[in-house]
């Protein structure tokens, strides 16, 4: 007899919990608990140690990604699937970075959920076609950023511009500057580098303070003067 998969159901929306609970009413699953807030889910997860967690990402009492990270670190057998209204563009990469395994938006059918569960229980990552394209596009851009950084380091040495050392910028600051001067928004930069938008804003402020430059045109000229970046290094987002 096949062992049932134990599932913890966490979602901030009662209607979504009802839908997921209905799906789980079959011989393959057993519901170990359900919750509408992170604190209850945390208690249930540590008590019952389920095999699968289906979670929303807009919890009323805590950051869902922090909860996912905490649980996946302490329960290594736990597979986590997000079922959320958040778009893949805004939520998918941070969720996977936090330790999540599968990402579904709210416009799903039973076939999507079945495929996602089957995939993550095999130890694999599940994303829709558009989610996979987003991951590959992001990987390509990050690979280009890394390669550009290596080339720049070999070229620039410790040159100065107006008494300011290029090496004053950290690698992350160089990446943020790279994307900024090529026209990427705070949201796009945050998504590509797996940061929050507020962190991106902080990096930009720090860069301007270190370099004594405020205008985007000045920062672009600085980047060009020091051969930090090339216009062809970063493609248009999503291409």
C-alpha positions in Angstrom: 0.0 0.0 0.0 1.4 3.4 -1.1 2.2 5.8 1.7 0.1 9.0 1.6 1.8 12.3 1.2 1.3 14.5 4.2 0.4 18.1 3.3 0.3 21.4 5.3 -2.0 23.9 3.7 -1.2 27.6 4.3 -3.0 30.4 2.5 -4.2 33.9 3.5 -7.3 33.5 1.4 -10.1 31.2 2.7 -11.4 30.6 -0.8 -8.0 29.4 -2.0 -7.7 27.1 1.0 -11.2 25.6 0.2 -10.1 24.9 -3.4 -6.8 23.3 -2.4 -8.5 21.3 0.4 -11.0 19.9 -2.2 -8.1 18.9 -4.4 -6.3 17.1 -1.6 -9.4 15.0 -0.8 -8.1 11.9 -2.6 -6.3 8.7 -1.5 -2.8 10.1 -2.3 -2.8 12.8 0.3 -3.5 13.4 4.0 -4.0 16.9 5.4 -1.8 17.3 8.4 -3.1 20.8 9.1 -4.1 24.1 7.6 -3.6 27.8 8.5 -4.3 31.3 7.4 -1.3 32.8 9.0 2.4 32.1 9.3 2.6 31.6 13.1 0.0 28.8 13.0 1.7 27.2 10.0 5.1 27.3 11.7 3.7 25.6 14.8 1.9 22.9 12.7 4.9 22.3 10.5 7.3 21.8 13.3 4.8 19.6 15.1 3.7 17.3 12.2 6.7 17.6 9.8 4.7 17.3 6.6 6.2 16.2 3.3 4.6 19.0 1.4 3.6 22.6 2.1 1.3 24.6 -0.2 1.6 28.2 0.7 0.5 31.7 -0.2 3.0 34.5 -0.3 1.0 37.4 1.3 0.7 36.2 4.9 -1.0 38.6 7.4 1.5 38.3 10.2 5.0 37.6 8.7 7.1 37.5 5.6 6.3 34.3 3.7 9.8 34.0 2.2 11.3 34.2 5.7 9.0 31.4 6.8 9.9 29.3 3.7 13.6 29.7 4.4 13.2 28.9 8.0 11.2 25.7 7.4 13.3 24.4 4.5 16.5 24.8 6.5 15.0 22.8 9.5 12.9 20.3 7.6 15.1 19.2 4.7 12.5 16.7 3.4 9.9 19.4 3.1 8.9 20.4 -0.4 7.2 23.8 -0.8 4.9 25.0 -3.6 3.7 28.6 -3.7 0.1 29.0 -4.9 -0.2 32.8 -5.1 -1.7 35.8 -6.8 1.8 37.3 -7.2 3.1 37.3 -10.8 6.1 35.2 -11.6 8.0 38.4 -12.6 7.7 39.7 -9.0 7.7 36.6 -6.9 9.2 33.5 -8.6 12.9 34.2 -8.2 12.8 35.4 -4.6 10.7 32.4 -3.7 13.2 29.9 -5.2 16.1 31.8 -3.6 14.4 31.3 -0.2 14.3 27.5 -0.8 11.0 27.0 -2.5 10.4 24.2 -5.0 7.4 25.0 -7.2 5.6 28.2 -8.2 1.9 28.4 -9.4 -0.2 31.5 -9.9 -3.8 31.5 -8.8 -5.1 30.8 -12.4 -4.3 27.1 -12.2 -6.2 23.9 -12.8 -6.0 20.5 -11.2 -3.6 19.3 -13.9 -1.1 22.1 -13.1 -1.2 21.3 -9.4 -0.9 17.6 -10.0 2.2 18.2 -12.2 3.7 20.6 -9.7 3.3 18.2 -6.8 4.6 15.2 -8.7 7.6 17.2 -9.8 8.7 18.6 -6.4 8.2 15.3 -4.6 10.8 13.8 -7.0 13.2 16.5 -5.7 12.9 18.7 -8.8 12.0 22.3 -9.4 8.6 23.2 -11.0 7.8 26.3 -12.9 5.4 27.1 -15.7 6.8 27.7 -19.3 6.8 31.5 -18.7 8.5 30.9 -15.3 11.2 28.8 -16.9 11.8 31.5 -19.6 12.2 34.0 -16.8 14.8 31.9 -15.0 16.8 31.3 -18.1 16.7 35.0 -19.1 17.9 35.9 -15.6 20.6 33.3 -15.6 21.9 34.6 -18.9 22.0 38.2 -17.7 23.7 37.2 -14.5 26.3 35.2 -16.4 27.0 38.2 -18.6 27.3 40.4 -15.5 29.8 38.0 -14.0 31.9 37.8 -17.2 31.8 41.5 -17.5 33.1 41.9 -14.0 36.0 39.6 -14.6 37.0 41.4 -17.8 36.7 44.8 -16.0 38.8 43.7 -13.1 41.6 42.6 -15.5 41.5 46.0 -17.3 40.9 48.7 -14.8 43.5 48.0 -12.1 43.2 50.7 -9.4 42.8 53.7 -11.7 41.2 56.9 -10.4 38.8 59.5 -11.8 39.0 62.8 -10.0 40.7 61.2 -7.1 38.0 58.5 -6.7 39.2 54.9 -6.8 37.2 52.5 -9.0 37.9 49.8 -6.4 35.7 51.7 -3.9 32.7 50.0 -5.4 31.9 46.5 -4.3 31.0 43.8 -6.9 27.3 44.2 -6.0 27.5 47.9 -6.4 29.1 47.5 -9.8 26.2 45.2 -10.8 23.6 47.7 -9.6 25.4 50.5 -11.4 25.7 48.3 -14.6 21.9 47.8 -14.7 21.1 51.4 -13.7 23.0 53.0 -16.5 21.5 50.6 -19.0 18.0 51.7 -18.1 16.8 48.9 -15.8 14.2 49.9 -13.2 14.5 49.3 -9.5 12.0 46.5 -9.8 13.8 44.8 -12.7 17.2 45.2 -10.9 15.8 43.7 -7.7 14.4 40.7 -9.7 17.6 40.1 -11.6 19.9 40.3 -8.5 17.4 38.6 -6.1 17.2 41.8 -3.9 14.4 43.9 -2.5 13.6 47.1 -4.3 14.5 49.0 -1.1 17.9 47.4 -1.1 18.5 48.4 -4.7 17.6 52.0 -3.8 20.1 51.9 -0.9 22.8 50.6 -3.2 22.2 53.4 -5.7 22.4 56.0 -2.9 25.6 54.5 -1.6 27.1 54.5 -5.1 26.3 58.1 -5.6 27.8 59.0 -2.3 31.0 57.1 -2.9 31.5 58.6 -6.3 30.2 62.1 -5.6 27.9 61.8 -8.6 24.1 62.3 -8.6 22.9 62.3 -12.2 22.5 59.2 -14.3 24.4 60.8 -17.2 27.3 61.4 -14.8 27.3 57.8 -13.7 27.1 56.6 -17.3 30.1 58.7 -18.2 32.0 57.4 -15.1 31.2 53.8 -16.1 32.4 54.5 -19.7 35.6 56.3 -18.6 36.7 53.4 -16.4 35.7 50.7 -19.0 33.4 49.2 -16.4 30.6 48.3 -18.8 29.9 47.9 -22.4 26.5 48.8 -24.0 26.2 45.3 -25.5 26.8 43.4 -22.2 23.2 43.6 -21.0 20.4 42.6 -23.4 16.8 44.0 -23.1 15.0 42.3 -20.2 13.3 39.1 -21.3 14.9 38.9 -24.8 
